[in-house]
Amino acid sequence: MRMSRASWLAAIICGLWALGALPAGSRCTFLAPAAWGQNFGARTVSGAVLDGNEQPVVGATVFLKNSKTKAIRSYISTADGHFHFAQVDMNVDFDLWAEKDGKKSATKTVSTWDDRKEFVTDLKIK
């Protein structure tokens, strides 16, 4: 990957600041390229489907919907209620919910603003 001249300058100034060669009150973040703060790559989304009594729900269908393309992936919860999606794009928001026997959990959002590589949550079907 090639770094632009501004990126090299930012790296040098931030390095000098980190080594204490620049005054403690100075900041180097203003020179950082905008892309440094973005999420790139993939994450996993996992958790458990639970009923109103906090017991695992076996055989629930868990849906993961891409908010851009509207494509939906699904997973059937295991004997202990768990679900797992791998290779979930961090640059797209997703809706996540579970259904079983006509009942549905609340929909949760897996947001691009969330920088966790492992998004873990429980879905409660009531």
C-alpha positions as CSV (number, residue, x, y, z in Angstrom):
1,M,0.0,0.0,0.0
2,R,1.4,3.4,-1.0
3,M,1.2,6.3,1.5
4,S,0.6,9.8,0.3
5,R,2.9,12.6,1.2
6,A,0.4,13.9,3.7
7,S,0.2,10.4,5.3
8,W,3.9,10.2,5.7
9,L,4.0,13.7,7.2
10,A,1.2,12.8,9.6
11,A,3.0,9.6,10.6
12,I,6.3,11.5,11.3
13,I,4.6,14.2,13.3
14,C,2.6,11.7,15.4
15,G,5.8,9.7,16.0
16,L,7.6,12.7,17.2
17,W,4.6,13.6,19.5
18,A,4.5,10.0,20.9
19,L,8.3,10.2,21.6
20,G,7.9,13.5,23.5
21,A,9.7,15.5,20.9
22,L,6.7,17.8,20.5
23,P,4.9,19.7,23.3
24,A,2.5,17.6,25.4
25,G,-0.4,19.8,24.5
26,S,0.0,19.4,20.8
27,R,-2.2,17.0,18.8
28,C,-1.4,15.0,15.7
29,T,-4.9,13.7,14.9
30,F,-5.7,16.6,12.6
31,L,-3.3,15.3,10.0
32,A,-4.6,11.7,10.0
33,P,-6.3,10.6,6.8
34,A,-10.1,10.2,7.1
35,A,-9.8,6.5,6.1
36,W,-7.9,5.7,9.3
37,G,-11.1,6.0,11.3
38,Q,-13.2,3.8,9.0
39,N,-14.1,0.1,9.6
40,F,-12.7,-2.2,7.0
41,G,-12.9,-6.0,6.8
42,A,-15.3,-8.5,8.3
43,R,-16.7,-9.3,11.7
44,T,-18.6,-12.2,13.3
45,V,-22.1,-11.8,14.6
46,S,-23.2,-14.3,17.2
47,G,-25.2,-14.9,20.4
48,A,-28.2,-16.9,21.7
49,V,-31.9,-16.9,21.1
50,L,-33.8,-16.9,24.4
51,D,-37.4,-17.1,25.5
52,G,-39.2,-15.0,28.0
53,N,-37.8,-17.1,30.8
54,E,-34.2,-16.7,29.6
55,Q,-34.2,-20.3,28.3
56,P,-32.5,-21.2,25.0
57,V,-34.8,-21.5,22.0
58,V,-33.9,-24.5,19.8
59,G,-34.6,-24.3,16.1
60,A,-35.4,-20.6,15.9
61,T,-34.5,-18.9,12.6
62,V,-32.1,-16.0,13.0
63,F,-32.1,-13.5,10.1
64,L,-29.3,-11.1,9.2
65,K,-30.4,-8.5,6.6
66,N,-28.0,-6.3,4.7
67,S,-29.5,-2.8,4.7
68,K,-27.9,-1.8,1.3
69,T,-28.7,-4.9,-0.8
70,K,-31.6,-6.2,1.3
71,A,-30.0,-9.7,1.0
72,I,-30.9,-11.9,4.0
73,R,-28.8,-14.6,5.5
74,S,-30.3,-17.1,8.0
75,Y,-29.2,-19.5,10.7
76,I,-31.1,-22.1,12.7
77,S,-30.3,-21.8,16.4
78,T,-28.6,-24.9,17.9
79,A,-29.6,-27.1,20.8
80,D,-28.2,-24.5,23.2
81,G,-29.9,-21.6,21.4
82,H,-26.7,-20.2,19.8
83,F,-26.3,-18.7,16.3
84,H,-23.2,-17.5,14.4
85,F,-22.6,-15.5,11.2
86,A,-19.1,-15.2,9.9
87,Q,-17.7,-12.8,7.3
88,V,-20.1,-9.9,8.0
89,D,-19.1,-6.8,6.2
90,M,-18.1,-4.0,8.6
91,N,-18.9,-1.3,6.0
92,V,-22.6,-2.1,5.9
93,D,-25.4,-1.9,8.5
94,F,-27.4,-5.0,9.2
95,D,-30.7,-5.8,10.9
96,L,-30.7,-8.9,13.1
97,W,-33.7,-10.7,14.5
98,A,-35.1,-14.2,15.3
99,E,-38.4,-15.9,14.7
100,K,-40.0,-19.1,15.9
101,D,-43.6,-20.4,15.8
102,G,-45.0,-17.0,14.8
103,K,-43.2,-15.1,17.5
104,K,-40.4,-12.6,16.7
105,S,-37.6,-10.9,18.7
106,A,-37.0,-7.2,18.6
107,T,-34.7,-6.2,15.6
108,K,-31.2,-5.1,16.5
109,T,-28.9,-3.1,14.3
110,V,-25.3,-4.2,13.6
111,S,-23.9,-0.8,12.8
112,T,-21.0,0.4,10.8
113,W,-20.3,2.8,13.7
114,D,-19.6,-0.3,16.0
115,D,-16.0,-1.2,15.5
116,R,-16.1,-4.5,17.3
117,K,-14.8,-7.5,15.3
118,E,-17.0,-9.8,17.3
119,F,-20.6,-8.6,17.7
120,V,-22.2,-10.7,20.4
121,T,-25.9,-10.3,21.5
122,D,-28.9,-12.2,22.7
123,L,-32.2,-12.1,20.9
124,K,-35.3,-12.6,23.1
125,I,-38.5,-14.1,21.7
126,K,-41.5,-13.4,23.9
